[in-house]
Amino acid sequence: MRAVLRWTAAVGVFAAVASASAYGITGMERTDVPGLATQSDGRWDFPALVRAPLPSGSPAPFAEANEANAHYADLRALLLPAPKGATPDKALNGADGWLPTKDYLAEYAVADDRQELGQTLVDSGLRHIAARGWTTPDGTRTRIYLLQFGTAAVADKLYAGEAVPFSNPKHQVQGDSTSVYDEDFPDRAAVSGVERQVYREQKPYGPEQVREAYVSAGDVFALIVQSRKGGAGAVPFQQTVALQSQLLG
């Protein structure tokens, strides 16, 4: 738990530098920084996080001048990069970086859920989906999906429908049949302006354990899924959710 608290405390130290194109890290030990941490406790070595460039004159999503909490940066540039040593999942690249809706819906296990959610996305005016995935040497598979809508209210409504009540998700993802709210996820990993609900598959689970997070950040709804044969580690999942939330915040 001390190790988790060390790196979760670190996620709040990123600050915009110059034209807000990069994060600065000051006054910290190497092992306290998520992207540079040692691997003894399961943390992954992520590259330095870079804030996506904004069009000239456009505010950040949670700036006072941005009452709509819209993300003006390219959604594809808001995806968390894969950690060192991971093998990219090229199937999630899509055409020009945009994932077809049917490929996102394939993450869900039940046909009726896919049909219902697909109609919800149409009715909600889904603009596009950016996705990234990878597999680390220990066999952990990560999938991140960012869905952008016309307004923050629409994204928040989808988030509420998928993750509330928070006891378990509304729709079952592939390989997961017994998800419950993850009460062990550290509160200090929260990012201002970003809502999240996190779940873990409880025993007895099948060949893989699944962990999943639902995130709402302005006009973006995100789904983060990790799975691994024999059990998905809590620390890399917490790290992935926290860092992706930083990029959306």
N, C-alpha and C positions, 0 to 999 in steps of 0.2 A: 504493500500500500504506500510505503514511503516513496518507492520508485515511481509509482503512478502520480503521486502528488507533486514530485519534482518536475516531471515533464508537463503535467497539466497546468502548473503554475507558470510554466514558460510560455504557454500559448498566448498570454496576454501582453507579452513584451514587444511584439512586432509594431513598428511605427512606420508611417509613410515617409519616404526620403525624396528630396528634390521634387520631381514632377509626379510623385506618388507612384513611381514605377517599380519600386523595390521596397522590401522590408529591411529595417535595420535592427541589429541585435547588439545590445551593449550591456556591459557590466555583468556578464554571466559566464559561468564555467561551461566548457564544451559539453560535458555530460548532462547539463541542465536544459540544453536546447533540443527540441524534438528531432529536427533534421540532422543533428550531429551526434546524437546520443550513442552510447555504446550498446551492443546487442545482448548483453548478459540477461536482461529482463524481457527480451522479446521485442524491444523497440526496433523500428525500421529506420534505415538511413535515407531520408528524403533529400532531394536536392534543395538548394536555397529557394524559398518561396518568392515569387515575383508577382507583384500586383499587376493585373491586366491594365494596359493603357486605356485611358478614356478619350473619347472624341473631344476635340477642343471645345472648351466651355461647358462640358457636361459634368454634373456633380457626381460624387460617389453615392452609392445606393442609400446610405443612411445619413447623408449630410443634411443640414437644416434646410438647404435650398431645394432638396429633392423630396417634396412632400409625398410623391407617389411611391417612393422607395424603389424606383426602377433601376435596373442594371443596364447602363449604357455601354459598358464594355462588351466585347465579343464573348458570348456565352462559352465558346469553345476554349477561350483563354482562362476561364474561371475554374477549369477542372484541375484537381490535384494531380501533380505528376507522379508517375510510378516511382517507388523507392529503388535504391541501388540493388542490382542483382535480380530484379524481377523480370519476368517474361511478359511483354505486352499481349493483351487479348485483341488481336487485329479485327475480330468479328464485331467489335463495338465501335470501330472507327467510323462506320457509315460512309456515305458519299460526301466528300468535302467536309468531313467532320460532323455531319448531321445524321443522327440515327433515325431510321424509319420507326414510326410508332409501333408497328407490328413486332419489331425486334425488342422494343422496351416491354411490350405486353407479354412477350415470351418468358419474361422473368417470373411471371405468375403461374401457379400450378394448375388452377381450375379453369376450365374453358368458359364457364358462365361468368367467372370473375373477369377474365380477359375481355369478354364481350361487354360487360357492364362498365368496366373501367375505360375501355376504348370509346364507348359512347359518351362517357363523362368528359373525356379529354376533348372530343369533338365539340360538345356543348359548351365547354369552358373556353374555347378559342385558343387551344394550344398553338403556340407559334413554332417552336422547334425543340428538339432534344439533342443535347450533347452528352456523350458517354465516354467513359474510359474504364479499362479493366486490366488486370495483371495477375500473374501467379508468382508467388515468392518461392524460393528453393525448398521451404518446408511444406509446400503443397497448399498454402492458403490462397484461395481465389477471391479477388476483390472486384466488385462491379459498382461503378458510380454513375448515376443518371441525373442530369440536370434538365428540368423541364421549365421552359419560360412561357409566361402568359402575358396578356395585355395589361393586367393590373395586379398589384399586390393582393387585393381583396380576393381575386379569383384563386391565386396560388394558396392563400391562407385557407380558403374554403376547402380546397382539395386536401391540404394537409390535415385539417380538422376531420374530414371525412375518412381519411385513411388511418389516422393515428389516435383518434378519440372515439370511444373511451380508451384510455391508455393501457388497459389490462392486456390487450393483445391487438395486433393489426387487423384491419377489416378484411384485407385480402391476403391470402397465403402465397408466399413466394416459393419457388421451386426448392424442394428438399426440406422444407420446414413444415412441421405439423403441430408443434407444441410450444410456440413462442409465448413468452411472458415478458412483462415490463422488466427491464434490467435495472434493478434498484442499486446495483453496485457501480453504475456509471457515475464518475465523480462530477459533482455540481460545479466544481471550479473549472471544468472544461467548457463551460458555457461561453458564448460569444454574444456581445451586446447586439440586440436587434435580430438575432437569429433564434428561431424556435426549433426544438428537436425533441423527438421521442425515440428511445432506443429499446431494443428487444433482443432477447437471446433464446435460443431453442433449449428447452430443459430436457433432462433425461426422462425416459429413455428416448434418444434420438437415433436416427438411422446411421448409415455409413459416415455421413458428415454432420457436423453441427453447424447451424446457421446463426449468424448475428446480423441484425438489420437496423438501420436508422432512417427515420423520416425527418426531413429538415425543411423549414420554411424560412426564406430570406427574401423579403420584398416580393418581387414578381417571379421568383424562382422557387420551385418545389424540387427537392432532391430525395432520391432513394439511394442508400448505400448498403450494400450487401457483402458480407464476408462469410466464407464457408471453408471448412477443412475437415479432412478425414480424421476421426478420432477426437476432434475438439478444436474449435476456433479460439485462438488466444484473445483474452480480454484487452491486453495492453495495445497490440497493434490496431485493434478495432477502435479503441478509444482515441488513439493517436490519429487514425485516418479521419474519423468523424470531426475531431477538433480542428485539424488542419484544413479540411475541406470547408468547414464552417468559417474559418478565418478568411479564406479566399472569397467567400460570398458576403462577408460582413463589411 
